[in-house]
Amino acid sequence: MLANGSEVTLGKPFISNTSVEAKVLKQARSRKVVVFKYKAKSKYRRKQGHRQNYTELEITKI
């Protein structure tokens, strides 16, 4: 989607002759998510952690 004031253009699936410039702010890992599985009355317990990688971007120019 591209908007110039009151003119709005929707891409199906993209808009030709347009570009987006972005600056990478940081590449990091998100907070830990704890995955805990258990089954009652059977002594089954599994604890596992997960951290997703992500890239934080700043859009500088459209």
C-alpha positions as CSV (number, residue, x, y, z in Angstrom):
1,M,0.0,0.0,0.0
2,L,1.3,3.4,-1.0
3,A,-0.3,6.7,0.1
4,N,0.5,10.2,-1.3
5,G,-1.7,12.5,0.6
6,S,-5.3,11.7,-0.6
7,E,-4.1,9.3,-3.3
8,V,-3.9,5.6,-2.2
9,T,-2.5,2.9,-4.3
10,L,-2.9,-0.8,-3.5
11,G,-0.6,-3.5,-4.9
12,K,-1.9,-6.7,-6.3
13,P,0.5,-8.3,-5.3
14,F,3.0,-5.4,-5.6
15,I,3.3,-1.8,-6.9
16,S,5.7,-1.3,-9.9
17,N,8.3,1.5,-9.8
18,T,8.4,1.8,-6.1
19,S,11.0,0.9,-3.4
20,V,11.4,0.9,0.3
21,E,14.6,1.8,2.1
22,A,15.2,0.6,5.6
23,K,18.0,0.7,8.2
24,V,18.8,-2.3,10.4
25,L,18.6,-1.1,14.1
26,K,19.6,-4.4,15.7
27,Q,19.6,-8.2,15.3
28,A,18.8,-9.9,18.5
29,R,16.8,-12.6,20.2
30,S,13.5,-12.1,21.9
31,R,12.6,-13.0,25.5
32,K,12.6,-16.6,26.5
33,V,9.4,-18.6,26.2
34,V,9.1,-21.6,28.5
35,V,7.5,-24.7,27.0
36,F,6.3,-27.0,29.8
37,K,4.6,-30.3,29.1
38,Y,3.3,-32.7,31.7
39,K,0.9,-35.5,32.0
40,A,-0.9,-35.9,35.3
41,K,-0.4,-39.1,37.4
42,S,2.4,-40.5,35.1
43,K,5.5,-38.6,36.3
44,Y,6.0,-37.1,32.7
45,R,7.5,-33.6,32.8
46,R,9.4,-31.8,30.1
47,K,10.7,-28.2,30.3
48,Q,12.1,-26.5,27.3
49,G,13.0,-22.9,26.5
50,H,12.9,-21.1,23.2
51,R,14.2,-17.7,22.0
52,Q,13.2,-16.5,18.5
53,N,15.7,-14.5,16.5
54,Y,14.4,-11.2,15.1
55,T,15.7,-8.1,13.1
56,E,14.5,-4.6,14.1
57,L,14.2,-2.3,11.1
58,E,13.5,1.4,10.7
59,I,11.8,2.4,7.5
60,T,13.7,5.5,6.2
61,K,12.2,6.2,2.8
62,I,9.3,5.0,0.6
